[in-house]
């Protein structure tokens, strides 16, 4: 296997960065970047910590984050599995990367920045949903924001319902858990999951 080991060798292969690829990067939200982010109900949050990297899906009813100002995003941390991998990373290393997807759009928005985990009471209260509040809010200070080339989403045909996979053809969460632990009761887990999820969405 031939392996590239230096930035110089890599740049020899990938030459000719377009003007648009450089101009699109801004240090804060433009009006159009803000509009895109406020339309996105889903994003991936990447963090780094002493144990390594983590990338966590985040979704919400309406916008997945709240734009506080041109340099600040607020992300409520709703109910989950309590592993808190992303949060543990952030409190030790503030660097984060966010990728926003908008169903039906080929354009992804990316944000790199620095984050903190807040338990400010007023901030938590401001995210009330169905009478519930997030336990923490991740507040991101933007270093840079830009849009991603549409080719990846186009190649994946991501929003074409005709290409969707039938979920019944895939392993269930219970199957995945039993593969990791042979004596895990997958039938009970899969049977109880829909009701449990409905009660713990927020």
C-alpha positions in Angstrom: 0.0 0.0 0.0 1.3 3.4 -1.0 0.6 5.9 1.8 0.7 9.7 1.8 2.6 11.0 4.8 3.3 14.7 4.2 1.1 17.7 3.5 3.3 18.5 0.5 2.7 15.1 -1.1 -1.0 15.4 -0.5 -1.2 18.8 -2.1 0.6 17.5 -5.2 -2.4 15.2 -5.8 -5.1 17.8 -4.9 -4.2 20.9 -6.8 -6.2 23.9 -7.9 -8.4 25.1 -5.0 -11.2 27.1 -6.6 -11.9 30.7 -5.6 -15.3 29.8 -4.3 -13.8 27.2 -2.0 -11.9 30.0 -0.3 -14.3 32.9 -0.4 -17.2 30.9 1.1 -15.5 30.8 4.6 -16.6 33.6 6.9 -15.7 34.3 10.6 -19.3 34.8 11.5 -22.8 34.1 10.2 -23.9 36.0 7.2 -27.7 36.6 6.8 -27.8 33.7 4.3 -25.8 31.3 6.5 -28.1 32.1 9.4 -31.2 31.4 7.3 -29.7 28.0 6.3 -28.9 27.0 9.9 -32.2 28.1 11.2 -33.9 25.9 8.6 -31.9 22.8 9.7 -33.6 20.3 12.1 -30.5 18.0 12.1 -26.8 18.2 12.6 -23.7 16.2 13.6 -21.6 17.5 16.5 -18.0 16.5 16.4 -15.8 16.9 19.5 -12.4 15.8 20.7 -11.1 14.7 24.1 -8.4 12.7 25.9 -10.0 9.4 24.9 -10.3 10.4 21.2 -12.9 11.7 18.9 -16.7 11.7 19.0 -19.4 12.5 16.5 -23.0 12.8 17.8 -26.3 13.3 15.9 -28.5 16.1 17.1 -32.1 16.7 16.1 -34.9 18.9 17.2 -38.4 20.0 16.4 -37.8 23.0 14.1 -34.3 24.4 14.2 -31.7 22.1 15.8 -29.8 25.1 17.2 -30.8 28.6 18.2 -28.9 31.5 16.7 -28.1 33.9 19.6 -26.1 36.3 17.4 -23.8 36.2 14.4 -21.0 34.5 16.5 -23.0 32.4 18.9 -25.2 29.2 18.6 -27.0 27.5 21.5 -27.7 23.7 21.4 -30.1 22.2 24.0 -29.1 18.8 25.2 -32.3 16.8 25.2 -32.8 13.3 26.7 -30.5 10.6 25.5 -28.6 7.6 26.7 -26.6 9.6 29.4 -23.2 8.6 27.9 -22.5 12.3 27.6 -19.5 11.6 25.4 -19.7 15.0 23.6 -20.2 17.0 26.8 -17.3 15.2 28.5 -15.1 16.2 25.6 -16.2 19.8 25.5 -15.5 20.5 29.2 -11.9 19.3 28.6 -11.3 20.5 25.0 -13.6 23.3 23.7 -13.0 22.6 20.0 -16.1 21.6 18.1 -17.2 21.0 14.5 -20.9 21.1 13.4 -22.4 19.9 10.1 -26.0 20.9 9.4 -28.3 19.1 7.0 -31.6 20.4 5.6 -34.0 17.7 4.2 -34.4 18.3 0.5 -31.4 20.5 0.2 -28.1 19.4 -1.3 -26.2 22.1 0.6 -24.7 21.3 4.0 -23.5 24.0 6.3 -20.4 23.6 8.5 -19.3 25.5 11.6 -16.0 25.2 13.5 -15.7 26.9 16.8 -15.3 26.7 20.6 -17.9 25.5 23.0 -18.9 25.5 26.6 -21.5 23.6 28.6 -23.9 25.8 30.4 -26.5 25.2 33.2 -27.6 28.8 33.4 -31.2 28.6 34.7 -32.6 31.3 32.4 -31.0 29.6 29.4 -32.4 26.2 30.2 -35.8 27.7 30.8 -35.8 29.4 27.4 -35.7 26.0 25.7 -38.8 24.6 27.3 -40.5 22.0 25.2 -43.7 20.2 26.2 -43.1 21.3 29.8 -39.6 19.9 29.9 -36.1 21.6 29.9 -32.7 20.4 28.7 -30.3 19.5 31.5 -27.5 21.5 29.8 -27.1 23.8 26.8 -23.9 23.8 24.6 -23.0 27.3 23.6 -20.8 27.6 20.6 -18.7 30.6 19.6 -18.1 30.5 15.9 -14.6 30.6 14.5 -15.7 29.9 10.9 -18.7 29.0 8.9 -19.0 27.8 5.3 -21.1 25.6 3.0 -20.1 22.2 1.8 -19.9 21.2 -1.8 -23.2 19.5 -2.8 -21.6 16.6 -4.6 -21.6 14.2 -1.6 -25.3 14.5 -0.9 -26.1 14.3 -4.6 -24.0 11.2 -5.0 -25.7 9.6 -2.0 -29.1 10.6 -3.5 -29.9 11.2 0.1 -33.3 12.8 -0.1 -34.8 10.5 -2.8 -37.5 8.4 -1.2 -37.2 5.8 -3.9 -33.7 5.0 -2.7 -34.6 4.7 1.0 -33.7 1.4 2.6 -36.6 -0.6 4.2 -35.8 -0.5 7.9 -37.1 -4.0 8.3 -34.2 -5.2 6.2 -31.7 -3.9 8.7 -30.7 -5.2 12.2 -32.8 -3.7 15.0 -31.2 -1.9 18.0 -31.9 -5.1 19.9 -30.0 -7.2 17.3 -27.0 -4.8 17.6 -27.0 -5.0 21.4 -27.3 -8.8 21.3 -24.3 -9.0 18.9 -22.3 -7.0 21.5 -23.6 -9.1 24.4 -24.8 -12.5 23.6 -27.3 -12.8 26.5 -28.9 -9.4 25.9 -32.7 -9.7 25.7 -33.3 -8.1 22.3 -37.0 -9.0 22.0 -37.9 -7.1 25.2 -35.7 -4.1 24.3 -37.1 -3.8 20.8 -40.7 -4.2 22.0 -40.4 -1.5 24.7 -38.3 1.0 22.8 -41.1 2.9 20.8 -43.1 3.6 24.0 -39.9 4.5 26.0 -38.8 6.9 23.2 -42.2 8.6 23.0 -42.1 9.3 26.8 -38.5 10.6 26.8 -38.2 12.7 23.6 -37.5 15.9 25.5 
